[in-house]
Amino acid sequence: MRTFLASSAGVTCAALLTLPLAPAAAAHPGQPAHARTTAPARPTPAPVPGSTASLPLTRLPAARADGRDRYDATLSRRTTRPFSLVGIVWDDPARTLTGTAEVRVRDAATGAWGDWRTLETHNAEHAADRTSREARGPRVHGATAPLWTGAADAVEARVSGPAPLPEGLRLDLVDPGTDARTPPAAPRPPVGPGTLPRGRAPQPAIVDRAGWGADENLREPEFGYTGPVRAAFVHHTASGNDYTCAEAPSVIRGIYRYHVESNGWRDLGYNFLVDKCGTVYEGRAGGVAKPVMGAHTLGFNTDSTGIALIGTYTDTAPSAAALDGIAKLTAWKLGLNNMDPEGKVTLVSDGGNLYEKGAKVSLNVISGHRDGFATECPGKLLYEKLGTLRSKAAALQGR
């Protein structure tokens, strides 16, 4: 459910499809692996409590500082309904929010106001490819990365930049809801040494969408598929590190709701997420072993999978457990198509700020987001660990 606290704050977001979809009938046996199919009729689960509320920011008159133009917008301190994740959203996804965006919140338990925290404004590169239906929809918006705040009941925000601000600036407050279930991380039966061919790895334990409490009524019902997965792009969510591993399902529910209701995508953008304790979670729906088209690496969502480590890893090093979780996941997922984690792959760009549309690009089979798009993601200290990740994943494949 989405609540608007002012009629001018925006419109309800409904994500569009990533790909043109085939009729609901089963695919013909002769269809290629990248054939598009619709989802089977899904049961309607009990709604998971949660909501998104929007608060419009007030623009201030343009000013000059140190001889330079400055543009500001603010939201004064405001008591709100409970929320745990925030982000700033604007109308046009093609516009960039330059400068800084900051929020501070009041802790719902203690009543104390926290420090100002910075939102990652360079977030447009976490998106569906520009030629996809998902990216071109009228309800797709520009947005910062979401920030996990923990339980809060009041907020203040400010935006300042050297260029005119995008239209429709608003602060989205996400309540991820509560879920009494303990997420089951049910592994497959153990696979003994030598029972898998070289280049393959056993599937790790993966918490499915029901396990982290996904409200399946939020997303579009159909699935979009790409060709065989030949590369993995590693990301960080840039949502902050102030979460416990027990809170990870709530963080994922918050990001999911933000991607659908604020960004306007058809589903959660990442194919998989991993928390700081190394637990692996299913992201975008469609089947963990299938080549689900995500919205994670602008220009390179085709033939790839997107894996996001929950947190911000610019100045914080990822834990050993988190790296192990990503290594196990990439070893298995890439092994389904016998891809060497330490190898190279050629992908065709759909267009971005590093490679023009149609460019054939040689990339590492396990790449960081910044390898396909000029961005800070997945954070300096996580990016520096990709060599270790490749070696771990290759060893798990028996290479």
Secondary structure as the mmCIF struct_conf table of DSSP 4:
data_model
#
loop_
_struct_conf.conf_type_id
_struct_conf.id
_struct_conf.beg_label_comp_id
_struct_conf.beg_label_asym_id
_struct_conf.beg_label_seq_id
_struct_conf.end_label_comp_id
_struct_conf.end_label_asym_id
_struct_conf.end_label_seq_id
STRN STRN1 ARG A 2 PHE A 4
BEND BEND1 LEU A 5 ALA A 6
TURN_TY1_P TURN_TY1_P1 SER A 7 SER A 8
BEND BEND2 ALA A 9 ALA A 9
HELX_LH_PP_P HELX_LH_PP_P1 ALA A 15 LEU A 17
BEND BEND3 THR A 18 LEU A 19
BEND BEND4 ALA A 24 ALA A 25
HELX_LH_PP_P HELX_LH_PP_P2 ALA A 26 HIS A 28
TURN_TY1_P TURN_TY1_P2 PRO A 29 GLY A 30
TURN_TY1_P TURN_TY1_P3 ALA A 33 HIS A 34
HELX_LH_PP_P HELX_LH_PP_P3 THR A 38 PRO A 43
HELX_LH_PP_P HELX_LH_PP_P4 PRO A 45 PRO A 49
STRN STRN2 SER A 51 PRO A 56
HELX_LH_PP_P HELX_LH_PP_P5 LEU A 57 LEU A 57
STRN STRN3 THR A 58 ARG A 59
HELX_LH_PP_P HELX_LH_PP_P6 LEU A 60 ALA A 62
STRN STRN4 ALA A 63 ALA A 65
TURN_TY1_P TURN_TY1_P4 ASP A 66 GLY A 67
STRN STRN5 ARG A 68 TRP A 90
BEND BEND5 ASP A 91 ASP A 91
TURN_TY1_P TURN_TY1_P5 PRO A 93 ALA A 94
BEND BEND6 GLY A 99 GLY A 99
STRN STRN6 THR A 100 ASP A 107
TURN_TY1_P TURN_TY1_P6 ALA A 108 THR A 110
STRN STRN7 TRP A 113 TRP A 113
STRN STRN8 ARG A 117 THR A 118
TURN_TY1_P TURN_TY1_P7 ALA A 124 GLU A 125
BEND BEND7 HIS A 126 ALA A 127
TURN_TY1_P TURN_TY1_P8 ARG A 130 THR A 131
BEND BEND8 SER A 132 SER A 132
HELX_RH_AL_P HELX_RH_AL_P1 ARG A 133 ARG A 136
TURN_TY1_P TURN_TY1_P9 PRO A 138 ARG A 139
STRN STRN9 GLY A 142 ALA A 143
HELX_LH_PP_P HELX_LH_PP_P7 THR A 144 PRO A 146
STRN STRN10 LEU A 147 GLY A 161
BEND BEND9 PRO A 162 ALA A 163
HELX_LH_PP_P HELX_LH_PP_P8 PRO A 164 PRO A 166
TURN_TY1_P TURN_TY1_P10 GLU A 167 GLY A 168
STRN STRN11 ARG A 170 ASP A 175
BEND BEND10 ARG A 181 ARG A 181
HELX_LH_PP_P HELX_LH_PP_P9 THR A 182 PRO A 184
HELX_LH_PP_P HELX_LH_PP_P10 PRO A 187 PRO A 190
TURN_TY1_P TURN_TY1_P11 PRO A 193 GLY A 194
BEND BEND11 THR A 195 LEU A 196
TURN_TY1_P TURN_TY1_P12 ARG A 198 GLY A 199
HELX_LH_PP_P HELX_LH_PP_P11 PRO A 202 ALA A 205
STRN STRN12 ILE A 206 VAL A 207
HELX_RH_AL_P HELX_RH_AL_P2 ARG A 209 TRP A 212
TURN_TY1_P TURN_TY1_P13 GLY A 213 GLY A 213
TURN_TY1_P TURN_TY1_P14 GLU A 216 LEU A 218
BEND BEND12 ARG A 219 ARG A 219
BEND BEND13 PRO A 221 PRO A 221
STRN STRN13 TYR A 225 TYR A 225
BEND BEND14 GLY A 227 GLY A 227
STRN STRN14 ALA A 231 HIS A 236
BEND BEND15 SER A 239 SER A 239
BEND BEND16 ASN A 241 ASN A 241
HELX_RH_3T_P HELX_RH_3T_P1 CYS A 245 GLU A 247
HELX_RH_AL_P HELX_RH_AL_P3 ALA A 248 ARG A 257
HELX_RH_PI_P HELX_RH_PI_P1 TYR A 258 SER A 262
BEND BEND17 ASN A 263 ASN A 263
BEND BEND18 ARG A 266 ASP A 267
BEND BEND19 GLY A 269 GLY A 269
BEND BEND20 ASN A 271 ASN A 271
STRN STRN15 PHE A 272 VAL A 274
TURN_TY1_P TURN_TY1_P15 LYS A 276 CYS A 277
STRN STRN16 VAL A 280 GLU A 282
BEND BEND21 ARG A 284 GLY A 286
TURN_TY1_P TURN_TY1_P16 VAL A 288 ALA A 289
BEND BEND22 LYS A 290 LYS A 290
STRN STRN17 VAL A 292 VAL A 292
BEND BEND23 ALA A 295 THR A 297
TURN_TY1_P TURN_TY1_P17 LEU A 298 GLY A 299
TURN_TY1_P TURN_TY1_P18 THR A 302 ASP A 303
STRN STRN18 SER A 304 LEU A 309
BEND BEND24 ILE A 310 GLY A 311
BEND BEND25 THR A 314 THR A 316
HELX_LH_PP_P HELX_LH_PP_P12 ALA A 317 SER A 319
HELX_RH_AL_P HELX_RH_AL_P4 ALA A 320 GLY A 335
TURN_TY1_P TURN_TY1_P19 LEU A 336 ASN A 338
TURN_TY1_P TURN_TY1_P20 PRO A 341 GLU A 342
BEND BEND26 GLY A 343 GLY A 343
STRN STRN19 LYS A 344 VAL A 348
BEND BEND27 ASN A 353 TYR A 355
TURN_TY1_P TURN_TY1_P21 LYS A 357 GLY A 358
STRN STRN20 LYS A 360 ASN A 364
BEND BEND28 VAL A 365 VAL A 365
STRN STRN21 ILE A 366 GLY A 368
HELX_RH_3T_P HELX_RH_3T_P2 HIS A 369 ASP A 371
TURN_TY1_P TURN_TY1_P22 GLY A 372 GLY A 372
BEND BEND29 PHE A 373 THR A 375
TURN_TY1_P TURN_TY1_P23 CYS A 377 PRO A 378
HELX_RH_AL_P HELX_RH_AL_P5 LYS A 380 TYR A 383
TURN_TY1_P TURN_TY1_P24 GLU A 384 LYS A 385
HELX_RH_AL_P HELX_RH_AL_P6 LEU A 386 LEU A 396
TURN_TY1_P TURN_TY1_P25 GLN A 397 GLY A 398
#
